[in-house]
């Protein structure tokens, strides 16, 4: 059974520091994944996909709008 893991402190609101830290961690994860894609377009799509997975969008079926 997987243990629950929360990224925010229990009972406290999200701070600007939390947002900055999450953004930095997402950028770090993207930097690790990006070299696996030879072209820049798929690299941008994988970042958009990760952002979509982590967003508050209620339905996450893998179809994200890319600019």
BELTA-V110066 format. One record per residue. N is the residue number from 1. RES is the residue in one letter. PSI is psi in whole degrees, -180 to 180 (none if undefined). D_LAST is the distance of its C-alpha to the last C-alpha in Angstrom with 2 decimals. Layout:
n: (N,N)
res: (RES,RES)
psi: (PSI,PSI)
d_last: (D_LAST,D_LAST)
This chain:
n: (1,2,3,4,5,6,7,8,9,10,11,12,13,14,15,16,17,18,19,20,21,22,23,24,25,26,27,28,29,30,31,32,33,34,35,36,37,38,39,40,41,42,43,44,45,46,47,48,49,50,51,52,53,54,55,56,57,58,59,60,61,62,63,64,65,66,67)
res: (X,X,X,X,X,X,X,X,X,X,X,X,X,X,X,X,X,X,X,X,X,X,X,X,X,X,X,X,X,X,X,X,X,X,X,X,X,X,X,X,X,X,X,X,X,X,X,X,X,X,X,X,X,X,X,X,X,X,X,X,X,X,X,X,X,X,X)
psi: (135,133,143,141,117,142,-5,156,138,129,4,155,157,134,169,-37,-43,-46,-43,-44,-44,-41,-42,-41,-38,-42,-39,-43,-44,-40,-33,-35,-36,-40,-15,-9,123,-35,154,-30,-50,-32,-43,-39,-39,-35,-44,-38,-46,-42,-39,-42,-35,-3,178,13,126,-32,123,88,9,-9,108,144,125,134,none)
d_last: (38.73,35.76,36.54,34.38,32.52,31.17,29.12,30.43,34.03,35.74,36.40,34.52,31.43,28.33,28.71,26.54,28.02,26.74,23.15,23.43,25.11,22.55,19.73,21.97,22.78,19.19,18.68,22.00,21.10,17.91,20.19,22.59,20.25,18.15,21.19,21.34,18.35,19.36,16.12,13.42,10.52,12.34,13.16,9.69,9.28,12.74,12.14,9.46,12.11,14.87,13.51,13.24,16.73,18.12,16.85,19.11,17.30,20.47,19.41,17.89,18.05,15.52,12.91,9.76,6.65,3.80,0.00)
